[in-house]
Amino acid sequence: MTAVVLVHGLYHRPEHFAVVTERLRAAGTEVVVPELHRGSLPADTAAVQVAIDSLQEPPIVLGHSYGGSVITGVRGAGHLVYLAAFVLDVGESAAGLGGASPQLQEAINPEPDGSTSLHPDRAVDTLYGDCPEPLTAWAVGLLRAQAPGCGRGVPEHHSWKRTPSTYVVCAQDRAIDPGLQRKLASRCIDVREWQTGHSPFVGQPELVVELLQELLATTPRRRGEGVTTTR
């Protein structure tokens, strides 16, 4: 069974994937969850590339939200999963596509050092509005400040053009417009739509686990086999 790399979005941490990670590992899957917040899109992409290169087989690489910008720039994945995420083309950035909804923009607090954070109460409704209350408190407590500029980063490589990809539209998302998600999903070879908010790995982790296990059963397992599409 091949490995899985989980890539979080802005303001998030690897720990937000804790339940998904635990369930996959319990089933015998190797899971790597890199820490982003390296200061720029190229630096974040490099951190994920190190994780991919450390694995013996091409992994399934899932990117959530801004994490889609990150995984767009990597090489060597067996399958890409964009979870309410940005599938960027040449010259595009998440910010340039109008990534953050007005509701998410209202939740952002500028910090004195130039970074930004999320107002806890507004983050609950925007990111975790469909999650049970104990989980929302846990998830908001993990959020951290974000360095400026990452959302304006432009990938140098566009992996979805040559690597099989699945897009998951979160139809009740309040952070990234589902209409934009559907447009971005047209760049992927497989599209799913879930009736969830922005963070199903918190509120409905079984959906994420089931999708990844489905893909684990069909993803090629040798280096070089992940390149199967041309666009």
C-alpha positions in Angstrom: 0.0 0.0 0.0 1.4 3.4 -1.0 1.7 6.3 1.4 -0.4 9.5 1.9 0.9 13.0 2.3 -1.6 15.5 3.9 -1.0 19.2 3.3 -2.9 21.7 5.4 -4.0 25.2 4.5 -3.3 28.7 5.8 -3.6 29.2 9.5 -3.8 25.4 10.1 -1.4 22.9 11.5 -0.7 19.2 10.8 -2.6 18.4 14.0 -5.9 19.4 12.2 -5.6 16.1 10.3 -5.1 14.1 13.5 -8.2 11.9 13.2 -7.7 11.2 9.5 -4.0 10.4 10.2 -4.9 8.1 13.1 -7.4 6.1 11.1 -5.2 5.7 8.1 -2.2 4.5 10.2 -4.4 2.1 12.1 -5.2 0.5 8.7 -1.5 0.2 7.9 -1.0 3.2 5.7 2.1 5.4 6.0 1.1 9.0 6.5 3.3 12.1 6.4 1.9 15.5 7.4 4.5 18.3 6.7 4.4 21.5 8.6 4.0 24.5 6.3 4.3 28.1 7.5 7.7 28.4 5.9 7.1 32.0 4.9 6.3 31.6 1.2 4.7 29.3 -1.4 8.1 28.1 -2.8 9.3 27.3 0.7 6.1 25.5 1.6 6.3 23.6 -1.6 9.9 22.6 -0.9 8.9 21.2 2.5 6.3 19.0 0.9 8.7 17.9 -1.8 11.1 16.7 0.8 8.3 14.6 2.3 7.4 13.1 -1.1 11.1 12.4 -1.9 11.5 10.6 1.4 9.0 7.9 0.4 9.7 4.7 -1.5 6.6 4.9 -3.7 4.7 7.8 -5.3 2.2 8.9 -2.6 -1.3 10.2 -2.7 -0.9 13.9 -1.9 -3.9 15.7 -0.6 -3.9 19.5 -0.3 -6.6 21.4 1.5 -7.4 25.0 0.6 -4.1 26.9 0.2 -2.5 23.4 0.3 -3.7 23.0 -3.3 -1.4 25.8 -4.3 1.4 23.9 -2.6 0.7 20.5 -4.1 0.4 22.0 -7.6 4.1 22.7 -7.5 5.4 19.3 -6.4 6.7 16.4 -8.5 6.6 12.6 -7.9 3.0 12.2 -6.6 1.0 9.2 -7.7 -2.3 11.0 -7.3 -3.3 14.5 -6.3 -6.4 15.3 -4.2 -7.6 18.9 -4.1 -9.9 19.3 -1.1 -11.7 22.6 -1.4 -8.4 23.7 -2.8 -6.7 25.8 -5.4 -5.7 24.1 -8.7 -3.5 26.9 -10.2 -2.6 27.3 -13.8 0.4 29.3 -15.3 0.6 32.7 -13.7 -2.2 32.2 -11.3 -2.3 32.6 -7.5 -4.9 31.8 -4.9 -5.3 35.5 -4.1 -5.5 36.4 -7.8 -8.5 34.0 -8.2 -10.3 35.8 -5.4 -9.7 32.9 -3.1 -11.0 34.1 0.3 -14.7 34.6 0.6 -16.0 38.0 2.0 -16.8 36.0 5.2 -13.2 34.7 5.5 -11.8 38.2 4.8 -13.9 39.6 7.7 -12.4 37.0 10.0 -8.8 38.0 9.3 -7.0 40.1 11.9 -3.8 42.0 10.9 -1.0 41.6 13.5 1.7 44.2 14.3 4.5 42.1 12.8 2.8 42.0 9.4 1.3 38.5 9.8 -2.4 37.8 10.1 -4.5 35.7 12.4 -8.2 34.6 12.4 -10.7 36.0 14.9 -11.7 32.9 16.9 -15.5 33.4 16.8 -15.6 34.2 13.1 -13.3 31.3 12.4 -15.8 28.9 13.9 -18.6 29.9 11.6 -16.4 30.3 8.5 -14.2 27.2 8.7 -16.0 24.8 11.0 -19.7 25.8 10.9 -20.9 22.3 10.2 -18.7 20.6 12.9 -19.9 19.5 16.4 -19.1 22.1 19.1 -16.4 20.2 21.0 -14.5 19.7 17.7 -14.8 23.4 16.7 -13.2 24.5 20.0 -10.4 22.1 19.4 -9.8 23.1 15.8 -9.9 26.8 16.5 -7.5 26.4 19.4 -4.9 25.0 16.9 -5.1 27.9 14.5 -1.9 29.9 14.2 -0.8 33.2 12.7 0.1 33.2 9.0 3.0 35.0 7.4 2.0 37.5 4.6 2.2 36.8 0.9 1.7 33.0 0.7 -1.7 33.4 -1.0 -0.1 35.5 -3.7 2.5 32.9 -4.5 2.6 31.5 -8.1 3.7 27.9 -8.6 6.6 27.2 -10.9 5.3 23.7 -11.8 1.8 22.5 -12.5 1.6 18.9 -11.5 -2.1 18.4 -12.2 -1.4 18.6 -15.9 0.5 15.3 -15.9 -0.6 13.6 -12.7 -4.0 12.0 -12.0 -6.1 14.2 -9.8 -9.3 14.2 -7.8 -11.2 17.4 -6.8 -13.6 17.5 -3.8 -16.0 20.3 -3.9 -17.3 21.3 -0.4 -20.8 22.5 -1.3 -21.5 24.2 2.0 -18.1 26.0 2.2 -18.1 29.5 3.6 -14.4 30.1 3.2 -13.9 29.4 -0.5 -16.9 29.9 -2.9 -18.2 26.5 -4.1 -18.8 28.1 -7.5 -15.0 28.8 -7.8 -14.3 25.3 -6.5 -16.4 23.8 -9.3 -14.5 25.9 -11.9 -11.2 24.7 -10.5 -12.5 21.1 -10.4 -12.8 21.1 -14.2 -9.0 20.9 -14.3 -9.0 17.5 -12.6 -9.9 14.2 -14.0 -12.2 13.1 -11.2 -14.7 15.3 -9.3 -16.6 14.6 -6.1 -19.0 16.9 -4.3 -19.7 16.6 -0.6 -22.4 18.5 1.4 -19.9 19.8 3.9 -18.3 23.0 5.0 -14.6 23.9 4.5 -13.1 21.4 6.9 -14.5 17.9 6.5 -11.3 16.4 8.0 -12.6 17.9 11.3 -16.3 17.4 11.1 -16.6 14.3 8.9 -13.2 12.7 8.8 -14.6 9.4 7.6 -15.3 11.0 4.2 -11.7 11.8 3.8 -10.5 8.4 5.0 -12.8 6.6 2.7 -11.8 8.6 -0.4 -8.1 8.1 0.4 -8.5 4.4 0.9 -10.4 4.1 -2.4 -7.5 5.9 -4.1 -4.9 3.8 -2.3 -6.4 0.7 -3.9 -5.8 2.1 -7.4 -2.7 4.3 -7.3 0.4 3.0 -9.1 3.1 1.9 -6.7 6.4 2.3 -8.6 8.3 5.5 -9.3 7.5 6.8 -12.7 4.0 5.3 -12.9 2.3 8.4 -11.5 2.6 10.3 -14.8 -0.3 9.1 -16.7 -2.2 12.1 -18.1 -1.3 14.8 -20.6 -3.0 18.2 -20.7 
